Amino acid sequence: MNRDFFGKFNPKMLLVFNNQLMGTLVGKEVMHTNQQIGTIIMINPYEPLKVLMKINSGILDLRLEKELQIERIIGK
């Protein structure tokens, strides 16, 4: 998603939109690409798609897990 944003649209506008959208997801349950479920606890303002998540085994930082991405929002 990040790659597609900046080739086709105004990057400044999309960054603001993306940051606002991701900010609404704090506290929401999501599933990542490895099917693991977690709750978003913090959004990185410089990389809003690479969130900090609470999972059963502790805390997961998607900035450090390059192969993982959010696949879908589950709710809550």
The 8 nearest C-alpha neighbors of each residue, nearest first, counted from 0:
[[1, 3, 2, 4, 48, 5, 68, 17],
 [0, 2, 4, 3, 5, 48, 6, 46],
 [3, 1, 0, 4, 5, 6, 7, 10],
 [2, 4, 0, 1, 6, 5, 7, 8],
 [5, 3, 1, 2, 6, 8, 7, 0],
 [4, 6, 10, 3, 7, 8, 2, 9],
 [7, 5, 3, 4, 8, 2, 10, 9],
 [6, 8, 5, 4, 3, 9, 10, 2],
 [9, 7, 5, 10, 4, 6, 13, 12],
 [8, 10, 12, 11, 13, 5, 7, 4],
 [11, 9, 13, 5, 12, 8, 14, 4],
 [12, 10, 14, 13, 9, 15, 16, 8],
 [13, 11, 15, 14, 10, 9, 16, 8],
 [14, 12, 16, 10, 15, 11, 17, 9],
 [13, 15, 17, 11, 16, 12, 10, 18],
 [16, 14, 18, 12, 13, 17, 19, 11],
 [17, 15, 13, 19, 14, 18, 20, 12],
 [16, 18, 14, 20, 19, 15, 13, 21],
 [19, 17, 15, 21, 20, 16, 14, 22],
 [20, 18, 22, 16, 17, 21, 15, 23],
 [21, 19, 17, 22, 18, 23, 16, 24],
 [20, 22, 18, 24, 23, 19, 17, 47],
 [23, 21, 19, 24, 20, 25, 18, 42],
 [22, 24, 21, 20, 25, 19, 26, 27],
 [25, 23, 21, 27, 22, 26, 39, 20],
 [26, 24, 39, 40, 27, 23, 22, 41],
 [25, 27, 39, 38, 40, 24, 28, 75],
 [28, 26, 24, 75, 38, 74, 25, 39],
 [27, 29, 38, 73, 74, 37, 75, 72],
 [30, 28, 72, 73, 37, 36, 71, 38],
 [31, 29, 36, 71, 35, 70, 34, 69],
 [32, 30, 69, 70, 68, 34, 33, 35],
 [31, 33, 70, 34, 68, 67, 69, 30],
 [32, 34, 31, 35, 67, 30, 68, 70],
 [35, 33, 31, 32, 30, 36, 70, 29],
 [36, 34, 33, 30, 31, 37, 32, 54],
 [37, 35, 30, 29, 34, 31, 54, 28],
 [36, 38, 54, 53, 28, 29, 52, 30],
 [37, 39, 28, 53, 52, 27, 26, 40],
 [38, 40, 52, 25, 26, 27, 41, 51],
 [39, 41, 52, 25, 51, 26, 38, 53],
 [42, 40, 51, 39, 50, 25, 43, 52],
 [41, 43, 50, 47, 44, 51, 22, 21],
 [42, 44, 47, 46, 45, 50, 41, 49],
 [45, 43, 47, 46, 42, 18, 22, 48],
 [46, 44, 43, 47, 42, 18, 49, 48],
 [47, 45, 43, 49, 48, 44, 50, 42],
 [46, 48, 43, 44, 49, 42, 18, 45],
 [47, 49, 46, 50, 21, 42, 43, 69],
 [50, 48, 61, 62, 47, 46, 43, 51],
 [51, 49, 42, 61, 48, 43, 41, 52],
 [50, 52, 60, 41, 40, 59, 39, 61],
 [53, 51, 39, 59, 38, 40, 58, 37],
 [52, 54, 58, 38, 37, 57, 59, 39],
 [55, 53, 37, 57, 56, 58, 52, 38],
 [56, 54, 57, 53, 37, 58, 36, 35],
 [55, 57, 54, 58, 53, 59, 37, 52],
 [58, 56, 54, 55, 53, 59, 52, 37],
 [57, 59, 53, 52, 54, 60, 56, 51],
 [58, 60, 52, 51, 61, 53, 54, 57],
 [61, 59, 51, 62, 63, 50, 52, 58],
 [60, 62, 64, 49, 63, 50, 59, 51],
 [63, 61, 49, 60, 64, 65, 50, 46],
 [62, 64, 61, 60, 65, 59, 49, 66],
 [65, 63, 61, 66, 62, 67, 60, 59],
 [64, 66, 67, 63, 62, 61, 68, 49],
 [65, 67, 64, 68, 32, 61, 63, 33],
 [68, 66, 65, 64, 32, 31, 61, 33],
 [69, 67, 31, 32, 70, 66, 61, 49],
 [68, 70, 31, 71, 30, 32, 29, 67],
 [69, 71, 31, 32, 30, 68, 72, 29],
 [72, 70, 30, 29, 69, 73, 31, 32],
 [73, 71, 29, 74, 28, 30, 70, 27],
 [74, 72, 29, 28, 71, 30, 75, 27],
 [73, 75, 28, 27, 72, 29, 26, 24],
 [74, 27, 28, 73, 26, 38, 72, 29]]
